[in-house]
Amino acid sequence: MDDRAERIGRNEVLFREINERLENVNAAFTALSKHAEFVCECGDAACLERISVPLAEYERLRHDPTQFALVRGHEDADVESVVHSAGGYVVVRKHPGGPAELAASEDPRA
């Protein structure tokens, strides 16, 4: 894995960890709304854009540690592929090899 792919992967892992904490907060409000606000999990360390994702969808995508939720247009074809698109967000899966292995090894649910 080259330095760029590793940097992107580490940034995505960081944002995923933030979203894991946000999900716990959002879960307390499920009676009010089925959607939750999350931070874009893209590889850009400066990105702080928010996405609204149904809690059930976020849970589904988190079952695969190589998947991340991003603002539409923030995906990077060099390291990931779009597997689902809805509203203002996309779900991407890391390409096999280094980026996917990093995502799986740093999964907070593992």
C-alpha positions in Angstrom: 0.0 0.0 0.0 1.5 3.4 -1.0 1.7 6.4 1.4 -1.3 8.1 -0.2 -3.6 5.0 0.1 -2.5 4.6 3.7 -3.2 8.2 4.6 -6.7 8.0 3.0 -7.4 4.8 4.8 -6.3 6.2 8.2 -8.4 9.3 7.7 -11.5 7.2 6.9 -10.8 5.0 9.9 -10.7 8.1 12.2 -14.0 9.4 10.8 -15.6 6.0 11.2 -14.6 6.0 14.9 -16.2 9.4 15.4 -19.4 8.1 13.7 -19.4 5.1 16.0 -19.7 7.5 18.9 -22.2 9.7 17.1 -24.3 6.6 16.4 -24.6 5.9 20.1 -25.9 9.5 20.7 -28.3 9.2 17.7 -29.7 5.9 18.9 -31.1 7.7 21.9 -33.2 9.8 19.5 -34.6 7.0 17.3 -38.1 7.6 18.6 -37.9 11.1 17.1 -36.2 10.3 13.8 -35.1 7.2 11.8 -32.2 9.2 10.3 -29.0 10.3 12.0 -26.3 12.8 11.2 -22.9 11.5 10.6 -19.5 13.0 9.6 -18.4 12.1 6.0 -16.0 9.2 6.3 -14.0 10.2 3.2 -10.2 10.3 3.1 -9.9 14.1 3.3 -8.7 15.0 6.8 -10.1 18.5 6.4 -13.6 17.3 5.4 -16.2 17.9 8.1 -19.3 17.7 6.0 -22.3 15.9 7.4 -24.6 13.3 5.9 -28.0 12.1 7.0 -28.2 8.3 6.9 -31.0 6.1 8.1 -29.8 4.4 11.3 -30.8 1.0 9.9 -28.7 1.7 6.7 -25.7 2.7 8.8 -26.0 -0.5 10.8 -26.1 -2.5 7.5 -23.0 -0.9 6.0 -21.1 -1.3 9.3 -21.5 -5.1 9.1 -18.7 -4.9 6.5 -15.6 -3.2 8.0 -14.4 -2.2 4.5 -17.5 0.0 3.8 -17.7 3.7 4.6 -20.4 6.4 4.2 -19.4 9.5 2.2 -20.8 12.7 0.9 -21.6 12.0 -2.8 -18.6 13.0 -4.9 -16.0 12.4 -2.1 -15.3 8.9 -3.2 -11.8 8.0 -4.6 -11.8 5.4 -7.4 -8.1 4.6 -6.7 -8.9 3.1 -3.3 -12.7 2.3 -3.2 -15.8 1.6 -5.3 -19.4 2.8 -4.8 -21.6 0.0 -3.8 -24.8 2.0 -2.9 -26.0 5.5 -3.5 -28.9 7.2 -1.8 -29.9 10.8 -1.1 -26.8 12.9 -0.6 -24.5 10.1 0.4 -22.8 7.0 -1.1 -21.5 3.8 0.5 -18.1 2.7 -0.7 -16.1 -0.5 -0.2 -12.4 -0.4 0.0 -10.5 -2.2 -2.8 -9.0 -5.6 -1.7 -5.5 -5.4 -0.4 -3.9 -2.7 1.7 -6.8 -0.3 2.1 -9.3 -3.0 2.9 -6.9 -4.8 5.3 -6.3 -1.5 7.1 -10.1 -0.8 7.4 -10.7 -4.3 8.8 -7.8 -4.2 11.2 -8.9 -0.8 12.6 -12.6 -1.7 12.9 -13.8 -0.5 16.3 -16.5 -3.3 16.2 -13.9 -6.1 15.7 
